[in-house]
Amino acid sequence: METMIFNLFIFTLACFVGFEVISKVPPTLHTPLMSGANAISGITLIGALIVVGHAGDVMSTWFGFVAIVFATINVVGGFMVTDRMLNMFKKKEDNQ
């Protein structure tokens, strides 16, 4: 029980620090940071696939599956946001 409370404390602290750091990022740096976050999420996705492949019990399989789902959502959403932001900087074509 003590380990779970400690892990919950670390998770809460990481969420708070992550929110504070990301909220201070100027919009011009958002696209490069999103690309880095996509790379990290891709690594998380590979790690989750390895966990599910070597899982010895049901709980590990479920946690791995949840990690796969969340990492996939994060990667796809990150690429969609990055693509949309890059399209904002493209020159508009004149149709004359």
C-alpha positions as a Markdown table, in Angstrom:
| # | Residue | x | y | z |
|---|---|---|---|---|
| 1 | Met | 0.0 | 0.0 | 0.0 |
| 2 | Glu | 2.9 | 2.3 | 0.8 |
| 3 | Thr | 4.4 | 1.8 | -2.6 |
| 4 | Met | 1.2 | 2.6 | -4.4 |
| 5 | Ile | 0.8 | 5.9 | -2.5 |
| 6 | Phe | 4.4 | 6.8 | -3.3 |
| 7 | Asn | 3.8 | 6.0 | -7.0 |
| 8 | Leu | 0.5 | 8.0 | -7.0 |
| 9 | Phe | 2.5 | 10.9 | -5.5 |
| 10 | Ile | 5.1 | 10.7 | -8.2 |
| 11 | Phe | 2.4 | 10.5 | -10.9 |
| 12 | Thr | 0.6 | 13.5 | -9.6 |
| 13 | Leu | 3.8 | 15.5 | -9.3 |
| 14 | Ala | 4.8 | 14.6 | -12.9 |
| 15 | Cys | 1.4 | 15.7 | -14.1 |
| 16 | Phe | 1.7 | 19.0 | -12.4 |
| 17 | Val | 5.2 | 19.7 | -13.5 |
| 18 | Gly | 4.4 | 18.6 | -17.1 |
| 19 | Phe | 1.4 | 21.0 | -17.2 |
| 20 | Glu | 3.4 | 23.9 | -15.9 |
| 21 | Val | 6.2 | 23.3 | -18.4 |
| 22 | Ile | 4.0 | 22.9 | -21.4 |
| 23 | Ser | 1.7 | 25.8 | -20.6 |
| 24 | Lys | 4.8 | 28.2 | -20.7 |
| 25 | Val | 5.8 | 27.1 | -24.2 |
| 26 | Pro | 5.4 | 29.8 | -26.8 |
| 27 | Pro | 3.4 | 28.9 | -29.9 |
| 28 | Thr | 6.4 | 29.1 | -32.2 |
| 29 | Leu | 8.0 | 26.2 | -30.4 |
| 30 | His | 4.9 | 24.0 | -30.3 |
| 31 | Thr | 5.5 | 22.1 | -33.6 |
| 32 | Pro | 9.1 | 21.1 | -32.8 |
| 33 | Leu | 8.0 | 20.0 | -29.3 |
| 34 | Met | 5.1 | 18.0 | -30.8 |
| 35 | Ser | 7.5 | 16.2 | -33.0 |
| 36 | Gly | 9.7 | 15.2 | -30.0 |
| 37 | Ala | 6.6 | 14.1 | -28.1 |
| 38 | Asn | 5.6 | 11.9 | -31.1 |
| 39 | Ala | 9.0 | 10.3 | -31.0 |
| 40 | Ile | 8.7 | 9.6 | -27.2 |
| 41 | Ser | 5.1 | 8.2 | -27.7 |
| 42 | Gly | 6.4 | 5.9 | -30.4 |
| 43 | Ile | 9.0 | 4.6 | -28.0 |
| 44 | Thr | 6.3 | 4.1 | -25.4 |
| 45 | Leu | 4.2 | 2.2 | -28.0 |
| 46 | Ile | 7.1 | -0.1 | -28.7 |
| 47 | Gly | 7.7 | -0.7 | -25.0 |
| 48 | Ala | 4.0 | -1.4 | -24.5 |
| 49 | Leu | 4.1 | -4.0 | -27.3 |
| 50 | Ile | 7.0 | -5.7 | -25.7 |
| 51 | Val | 5.3 | -5.8 | -22.3 |
| 52 | Val | 2.2 | -7.3 | -23.8 |
| 53 | Gly | 4.3 | -9.9 | -25.7 |
| 54 | His | 6.1 | -11.0 | -22.6 |
| 55 | Ala | 3.3 | -10.6 | -20.1 |
| 56 | Gly | 3.1 | -13.5 | -17.6 |
| 57 | Asp | -0.2 | -12.6 | -16.0 |
| 58 | Val | -3.5 | -11.0 | -17.0 |
| 59 | Met | -2.9 | -7.7 | -15.2 |
| 60 | Ser | 0.3 | -7.0 | -17.1 |
| 61 | Thr | -1.5 | -7.8 | -20.4 |
| 62 | Trp | -4.3 | -5.3 | -19.6 |
| 63 | Phe | -1.9 | -2.6 | -18.5 |
| 64 | Gly | 0.1 | -3.2 | -21.7 |
| 65 | Phe | -3.1 | -3.0 | -23.8 |
| 66 | Val | -4.1 | 0.3 | -22.1 |
| 67 | Ala | -0.6 | 1.7 | -22.7 |
| 68 | Ile | -0.8 | 0.6 | -26.4 |
| 69 | Val | -4.2 | 2.4 | -26.8 |
| 70 | Phe | -3.1 | 5.6 | -25.1 |
| 71 | Ala | 0.2 | 5.8 | -26.9 |
| 72 | Thr | -1.5 | 5.1 | -30.3 |
| 73 | Ile | -4.0 | 7.9 | -29.6 |
| 74 | Asn | -1.2 | 10.2 | -28.6 |
| 75 | Val | 0.9 | 9.5 | -31.7 |
| 76 | Val | -1.9 | 9.8 | -34.2 |
| 77 | Gly | -3.3 | 13.0 | -32.5 |
| 78 | Gly | 0.2 | 14.5 | -32.4 |
| 79 | Phe | 0.8 | 13.9 | -36.1 |
| 80 | Met | -2.6 | 15.4 | -36.9 |
| 81 | Val | -1.9 | 18.5 | -34.9 |
| 82 | Thr | 1.6 | 18.8 | -36.3 |
| 83 | Asp | 0.3 | 18.5 | -39.9 |
| 84 | Arg | -2.4 | 21.1 | -39.2 |
| 85 | Met | 0.1 | 23.5 | -37.8 |
| 86 | Leu | 2.5 | 23.0 | -40.7 |
| 87 | Asn | -0.3 | 23.7 | -43.2 |
| 88 | Met | -0.9 | 27.0 | -41.5 |
| 89 | Phe | 2.6 | 28.1 | -42.6 |
| 90 | Lys | 2.3 | 27.1 | -46.2 |
| 91 | Lys | 1.8 | 29.8 | -48.8 |
| 92 | Lys | -1.6 | 30.1 | -50.3 |
| 93 | Glu | -1.9 | 29.5 | -54.0 |
| 94 | Asp | -3.4 | 32.2 | -56.2 |
| 95 | Asn | -6.2 | 30.7 | -58.5 |
| 96 | Gln | -6.0 | 33.3 | -61.2 |
